[in-house]
């Protein structure tokens, strides 16, 4: 077993017992990144000097006989839309290609206090807009299970890095499934916390009413450790809240699981459906009550989401105008800038990719005079109905089980020419964000016969994710159920 295979608790035990040093661990990860990331393209920036300096500080504490936290010396990666002071933060976009973060995000500050080692910044879809990491302005990340397939998105670089053991854990952001869907595609655990459970300060915004930072980890236990470190109220984020976690003990005799009938839809991969239902069956055999529920307005979740997100994105991205910061055509002598409008148009044309421009145009239209009530306001009303559906369901059940994605990881380039087909890969994750609920994706099996006529594409099965959805601030219930599944059912 290599050092890069260890879980957080195994690393902590090894460091305390001096079986290996934090520097040895850090170098093992950096060497693995050097060897393997050329093929996978997980990292946009590797912060080797910073990581080695941080690792040495942990070794010094240990040598002095001082106590270290559970996360001290643990090597992690950050999605490249989360600010790490004095390190480049591009959000996967040319318009921020040379932007250096002037401060730490709150989650980064919290992890630094714990003694976490930062290996670098991972590749996202541009401004977190995408489901495959093919929208990055720099390169496409590959799925470690099959390098001809996508890792999911928009936190695809983070998910692939964890799955390939190129970091111990990573942080991503989830606006409509961008942690859970890549976690499912890459066969790892990925948590989207309750909206407000984790500070968004220092996260480059996509849609402020939906964005949430969360962990991607090798195991459910690791994801819980990281979440416990980053959660909580932050004075710099008015939407963040103090979590009053009540003691919870998992009791299978009283546990009731809801299964939405709307989540098993036509067009869903048959093998994925069988694997999800098999996992639910195992819980039922243990005495858990499985109850069919209805979330009738979930059919409107995607159209609702793709009005709200572009609308908020168009407002958030208005700051990238070629004047304040980021890429500017003013510096280009051949740009033929004649007036202020030229600066705006030409800077944004060069700086933004196709998907970002598509969403800005759609969002600006939805917010424009005469269309606001017909589109954005109506979408907000549908969002309320979706939230009410979940509230009614949780009057009857404790948790909701659902697929994370209707298919396993798809081939690179398979959906790039069809945006609507790409958007459908988030069909089961989007409603959770609209309702502000917590949810985790955990691996529950593998699709084996995904390309029987093309065995050269396969390297074994493709992971399938089970999504466990909880009540607001019900992360503890989610974690305990997921931990039981990971250790006893899977």
Long-range contacts (C-beta under 8 A, 24 or more apart in sequence): 2-28, 2-165, 3-28, 3-29, 4-28, 4-29, 4-32, 4-165, 4-166, 4-168, 5-165, 6-168, 7-168, 7-218, 7-219, 7-221, 7-222, 8-70, 8-71, 8-74, 8-168, 8-169, 8-217, 8-221, 8-222, 8-225, 8-226, 9-70, 9-221, 9-225, 11-73, 11-74, 11-168, 12-68, 12-70, 12-72, 12-73, 12-74, 15-58, 15-62, 15-68, 15-72, 15-73, 16-62, 16-68, 18-62, 21-55, 21-59, 21-62, 22-55, 22-56, 22-58, 22-59, 22-62, 22-72, 22-73, 22-117, 23-52, 23-55, 23-56, 23-59, 25-55, 25-73, 25-75, 26-51, 26-52, 26-54, 26-55, 26-73, 26-75, 26-117, 26-119, 27-52, 29-75, 29-119, 29-166, 29-167, 29-168, 30-119, 32-165, 32-166, 33-119, 33-120, 33-166, 36-164, 36-166, 37-166, 39-142, 39-147, 40-141, 40-142, 40-144, 40-147, 40-160, 40-161, 40-164, 40-166, 41-123, 41-139, 41-140, 41-141, 41-142, 41-157, 42-77, 42-122, 42-123, 42-141, 42-157, 42-158, 42-160, 42-161, 42-164, 42-166, 43-77, 43-119, 43-120, 43-121, 43-122, 43-123, 43-157, 43-161, 43-166, 44-80, 44-88, 44-90, 44-92, 44-120, 44-121, 44-122, 44-123, 44-138, 44-157, 45-80, 45-87, 45-88, 45-120, 45-121, 46-119, 46-120, 47-84, 47-87, 47-118, 47-119, 47-120, 47-121, 48-120, 50-87, 50-118, 51-75, 51-117, 51-118, 51-119, 51-120, 54-115, 54-116, 54-117, 54-118, 55-117, 57-115, 58-115, 58-117, 61-115, 68-115, 69-114, 69-115, 70-114, 70-225, 71-111, 71-114, 71-115, 71-116, 71-225, 71-226, 71-229, 72-114, 72-115, 72-116, 73-115, 73-116, 73-117, 74-115, 74-116, 74-117, 74-168, 74-169, 75-116, 75-117, 75-118, 75-119, 75-167, 75-168, 76-111, 76-116, 76-117, 76-118, 76-119, 76-167, 76-168, 76-169, 76-170, 76-171, 76-226, 77-118, 77-119, 77-120, 77-121, 77-122, 77-157, 77-158, 77-161, 77-162, 77-166, 77-167, 77-169, 77-170, 77-171, 78-108, 78-118, 78-120, 78-121, 78-122, 78-158, 78-170, 78-171, 79-121, 79-122, 79-124, 79-128, 79-154, 79-155, 79-157, 79-158, 79-170, 79-171, 79-172, 79-173, 80-121, 80-122, 80-123, 80-124, 80-157, 81-124, 81-127, 81-128, 81-173, 81-203, 81-204, 81-206, 82-107, 82-108, 82-121, 82-171, 82-173, 82-202, 82-203, 82-204, 82-213, 83-108, 83-202, 83-203, 83-204, 84-108, 84-118, 84-121, 87-118, 87-121, 88-121, 89-121, 89-204, 90-121, 90-137, 90-138, 91-124, 91-126, 91-127, 91-128, 91-204, 92-123, 92-124, 92-125, 92-126, 92-127, 92-128, 92-135, 92-136, 92-137, 92-138, 92-154, 93-126, 93-127, 93-137, 93-351, 93-352, 93-353, 93-356, 94-137, 94-327, 94-350, 94-351, 94-352, 94-353, 95-320, 95-326, 95-327, 95-347, 95-348, 95-350, 95-351, 95-352, 96-204, 96-320, 96-326, 96-327, 97-137, 97-327, 98-327, 99-325, 99-326, 101-202, 103-202, 104-202, 105-199, 105-201, 105-202, 105-203, 105-213, 106-199, 106-201, 106-202, 106-234, 106-236, 106-237, 107-171, 107-198, 107-199, 107-202, 107-213, 107-230, 108-202, 110-229, 110-230, 111-229, 111-230, 114-229, 119-166, 119-167, 122-155, 122-157, 122-158, 122-160, 122-161, 122-170, 123-156, 123-157, 124-153, 124-154, 124-155, 124-156, 124-157, 124-158, 124-172, 125-153, 125-154, 125-156, 125-178, 125-355, 126-352, 126-353, 126-355, 126-356, 127-204, 127-206, 127-313, 127-317, 127-356, 128-154, 128-155, 128-173, 128-175, 128-178, 128-204, 128-206, 128-211, 129-154, 129-206, 129-313, 129-355, 129-356, 129-359, 130-154, 130-355, 130-422, 131-177, 131-178, 131-181, 131-422, 131-423, 131-425, 131-426, 132-156, 132-410, 132-412, 132-415, 132-416, 132-422, 132-425, 133-157, 133-160, 133-182, 134-412, 134-413, 134-416, 135-353, 135-354, 135-355, 135-356, 137-353, 140-412, 142-412, 143-185, 143-186, 143-409, 144-186, 145-186, 145-187, 145-409, 145-459, 145-460, 145-461, 145-462, 145-463, 146-409, 146-457, 146-458, 146-459, 146-462, 148-411, 148-412, 148-457, 149-185, 149-409, 149-410, 149-411, 149-412, 149-457, 149-462, 150-185, 150-409, 150-410, 150-411, 150-412, 151-182, 151-185, 151-186, 151-409, 152-181, 152-182, 152-183, 152-184, 152-185, 152-186, 152-405, 152-409, 152-425, 153-178, 153-181, 153-182, 154-178, 154-182, 155-179, 155-182, 155-190, 155-216, 156-182, 156-185, 158-182, 158-216, 159-183, 159-185, 159-186, 159-188, 159-190, 159-216, 160-186, 162-186, 162-188, 162-216, 162-217, 162-218, 163-187, 163-188, 165-218, 168-217, 168-218, 168-222, 169-215, 169-216, 169-217, 169-218, 169-222, 169-223, 169-226, 170-215, 170-216, 170-217, 171-213, 171-214, 171-215, 171-216, 171-226, 171-230, 172-213, 172-214, 172-215, 172-216, 173-203, 173-206, 173-211, 173-212, 173-213, 173-214, 174-211, 174-212, 174-213, 174-214, 174-429, 174-433, 175-206, 175-207, 175-210, 175-211, 175-212, 175-309, 175-433, 176-210, 176-305, 176-309, 176-426, 176-429, 176-430, 176-433, 177-404, 177-405, 177-425, 177-426, 177-428, 177-429, 177-430, 177-432, 177-433, 179-214, 179-215, 179-216, 179-441, 180-404, 180-429, 180-432, 180-439, 180-440, 180-441, 180-465, 180-467, 181-404, 181-405, 181-425, 181-426, 181-429, 181-441, 181-465, 182-216, 183-216, 183-404, 183-441, 183-442, 183-465, 184-404, 184-405, 184-441, 184-443, 184-463, 184-464, 184-465, 184-467, 185-405, 185-408, 185-409, 185-462, 185-463, 185-465, 186-409, 186-463, 187-443, 187-446, 187-463, 187-465, 188-216, 188-217, 188-218, 188-443, 189-215, 189-216, 189-217, 189-218, 189-219, 189-220, 189-222, 189-223, 189-440, 189-441, 189-442, 189-443, 189-482, 189-486, 190-214, 190-215, 190-216, 190-217, 190-223, 190-440, 190-441, 190-465, 191-215, 191-223, 191-227, 191-438, 191-439, 191-440, 191-475, 191-478, 192-429, 192-432, 192-433, 192-438, 192-439, 192-440, 193-227, 193-231, 193-438, 193-475, 194-436, 194-437, 194-438, 194-472, 194-473, 194-474, 194-475, 195-239, 195-433, 195-436, 195-437, 196-239, 196-240, 196-241, 196-436, 197-231, 197-232, 197-240, 197-241, 197-243, 197-438, 197-473, 197-475, 198-227, 198-230, 198-231, 198-232, 198-240, 199-230, 199-232, 199-233, 199-234, 199-236, 199-237, 199-240, 200-237, 200-239, 200-240, 201-234, 201-236, 201-237, 201-240, 205-312, 205-316, 206-309, 206-312, 206-313, 206-316, 207-308, 207-309, 207-312, 207-313, 207-316, 208-239, 208-312, 208-316, 209-308, 209-312, 210-305, 210-308, 210-309, 210-312, 210-433, 210-434, 212-433, 219-486, 220-440, 220-442, 220-479, 220-482, 220-483, 220-485, 220-486, 221-483, 221-486, 223-440, 223-479, 224-479, 224-483, 227-475, 227-479, 231-475, 241-473, 243-473, 243-475, 244-473, 245-473, 245-475, 245-476, 246-476, 248-476, 248-477, 248-480, 249-480, 250-477, 250-480, 250-481, 250-484, 252-286, 252-287, 252-288, 253-287, 255-288, 255-289, 255-398, 255-399, 255-481, 256-288, 256-289, 256-291, 256-396, 256-397, 256-398, 256-399, 257-283, 257-288, 257-289, 257-290, 257-291, 257-397, 257-398, 257-399, 257-400, 257-401, 258-291, 258-292, 258-293, 258-393, 258-394, 258-396, 258-397, 258-399, 258-400, 258-401, 259-290, 259-291, 259-292, 259-293, 259-400, 259-401, 259-402, 260-292, 260-293, 260-294, 260-295, 260-298, 260-393, 260-400, 260-402, 261-292, 261-293, 261-294, 262-294, 262-295, 262-296, 262-298, 262-299, 263-295, 263-298, 263-402, 263-403, 263-428, 264-403, 265-406, 265-427, 267-406, 267-424, 268-403, 268-406, 268-407, 269-406, 269-407, 269-408, 269-447, 271-447, 271-448, 271-449, 271-450, 271-464, 272-403, 272-405, 272-406, 272-407, 272-408, 272-447, 272-464, 273-403, 275-444, 275-445, 275-446, 275-447, 275-464, 276-401, 276-402, 276-403, 276-444, 276-464, 276-466, 278-445, 279-401, 279-444, 279-445, 279-466, 279-485, 279-489, 279-490, 280-401, 282-489, 283-401, 283-485, 283-489, 286-489, 290-401, 291-396, 291-397, 293-393, 293-396, 293-397, 293-400, 294-389, 294-393, 295-386, 295-389, 295-390, 295-393, 295-431, 296-389, 297-382, 297-385, 297-386, 297-389, 298-386, 298-389, 298-431, 300-382, 300-385, 300-386, 301-386, 301-427, 301-430, 301-431, 301-434, 302-423, 302-424, 302-426, 302-427, 302-430, 303-379, 304-379, 304-382, 304-383, 304-386, 304-434, 305-426, 305-430, 305-433, 305-434, 306-362, 306-423, 307-362, 307-366, 307-375, 307-376, 307-378, 307-379, 308-376, 308-379, 308-380, 308-383, 308-434, 309-359, 309-363, 310-359, 310-360, 310-362, 310-363, 310-366, 311-363, 311-366, 311-367, 311-375, 311-376, 311-379, 312-363, 313-356, 313-359, 313-360, 313-363, 314-359, 314-360, 314-361, 314-362, 314-363, 314-364, 314-367, 315-363, 315-367, 317-352, 317-356, 317-360, 320-347, 320-348, 320-351, 320-352, 321-347, 321-348, 322-346, 322-347, 322-348, 322-351, 326-351, 327-351, 355-419, 358-419, 383-434, 383-435, 386-431, 386-434, 386-435, 387-434, 387-435, 387-436, 389-435, 390-431, 390-435, 390-437, 390-469, 394-471, 398-471, 398-477, 399-468, 399-469, 399-470, 399-474, 399-477, 399-478, 399-481, 400-468, 400-469, 400-470, 401-466, 401-467, 401-468, 401-469, 402-428, 402-466, 402-467, 402-469, 403-428, 403-464, 403-465, 403-466, 403-467, 404-428, 404-429, 404-441, 404-464, 404-465, 404-466, 404-467, 405-429, 405-465, 408-447, 408-450, 408-462, 408-463, 408-464, 409-462, 409-463, 411-457, 428-467, 429-467, 432-467, 432-469, 436-472, 437-469, 437-470, 437-471, 437-472, 438-469, 438-470, 438-472, 438-473, 438-474, 438-475, 438-478, 439-467, 439-468, 439-469, 439-470, 439-478, 440-467, 440-468, 440-478, 440-479, 440-482, 441-465, 441-466, 441-467, 442-466, 442-468, 442-482, 442-485, 442-486, 442-490, 443-490, 444-485, 444-490, 445-490
